[in-house]
Amino acid sequence: MTARFDHFVVFAEMRTGSNLLEDYLNQIPGVTCHGEAFNPNFIGYPNRDDVLGITLREREDTPERLLSTIRSQSGGLGGFRYFSDHDPRILPALLGDPRCGKIILTRNPLDSYISLKIARATDQWKLTNVQNRKAAKAHFDMHEFERHLGRTQAFQIEVTRALQVTGQSAYYIGYDDLNDTEILSGLAAWLGIEMAPEAFQSELKPQNPQPVSDKVSNFDQMQTSLRAMDKFDLGRTPNFEPRRGPVVPTYVGSARHPLLFMPIRSGPQTSVTTWMAALEGDDSELVTRFNQNTLRSWMRDHPGHRRFTVLRHPLARAHAAFCDKVLATGPGSFTKIRRHLIRSHGIAMPQDPNDPGYDLRAHKVAFQGFLGFLRSNLNGQTSIRIDAHWASQVAVLQGMADFCLPDHLIREADMATALPRLAQAVGVDVVPALPTEDTHKIRLLQIYDSQLEKLCRDVYPRDYMMFGFTDFDRDATA
């Protein structure tokens, strides 16, 4: 019968019971856990010179060599403990290999935090004889605990996502399960080895078995601080948008100057590119239709380059997307989506957007309907794609980050002063005036009211929160 795994890893954190779990693993016939094999400060265990003949220096030079040695060790199944602060170079190889058994050990993060504080105070990390126990109390620091919790959760999310993406499963075991020998027997069976529950014994003893109230010097303050913690993340803004790519082909570079515009669709692209063309003069043209290789070349050829994008108020951007892509009927408009919105969402739009009968009142009603559609669309509740022209600006920027982020986020209301300053920063002496682009602004101001603003806030809560947008009428007249 073919073995299920070639090696294994215990994903854990400090003070989660990983020493005890390792002790139990090493009691399973044919299983060897090599401690913290990829701890940056030592190899395997403190004061150890090597693991399976691989020294600390050799591991630092080539971490894959140690992993390969553990994977191919003779005489059984090898593995090690891996914490979130261990060598990150080896993590992708672990997560991507289905022949690597993943054991995930967890503990209440408050308990692990308090235990860690006491261990650091006493410098006692293991206990085999209770007579040698050193006593101390932890002082709870809310900000320190939040950092501890954030690191722990971020690592768990990274591991979980990698397993989901690759279709793998792990063996989950909690700190309290380490006293359950039947669960330990189940872990042995998961690794492919039968072992009776009563065979598990350990000399390691709990170091701080007393109640939390007896282990924390400022217990009352801790209770008060933790009441303010949103354990269920009730304040988060739900996000159902798909991940977006960087859309490098839409970027616009200057041939003569180290400026790169990374546009967000339905923003003031025409104004910016017209301004950039004026910077170039008559002898040069803007560089467009990049791919990632040609963009890297442009970056190398333009040292000191500045990358920028322009944020538009969410309501103005949704209105521009509606007018240019849905209401319009010419080239570049979304004819099929327009028909779908008329048929399935009951949005009344004229055959000709210049129809005299399509007045401001009709335009407001149609735009309200479009905002209602956007809310459902961005929540993944429609059959229509989430197009880049109305995807949230937060999602677009996250997509940009897959290649590179802009150096400067400029608000549309600030372009007239921010863009000239940016040009001067890269050595442009004579800066042309910025052309105005408010084809839709006047019309939007004519129909604007608090109801439209509220609808838009429901569509783009993350954009309003992350970028601090105020109401459109204030933004437009700022």
Beta strands, then each sheet from edge to edge (+ up, - down):
strand 1: 7-11
strand 2: 31-33
strand 3: 50-51
strand 4: 54-55
strand 5: 77-82
strand 6: 100-106
strand 7: 171-174
strand 8: 252-253
strand 9: 259-261
strand 10: 306-311
strand 11: 408-411
sheet 1: 2+ 5+ 1+ 6+ 7+
sheet 2: 3+ 4-
sheet 3: 8+ 9- 10- 11-
end
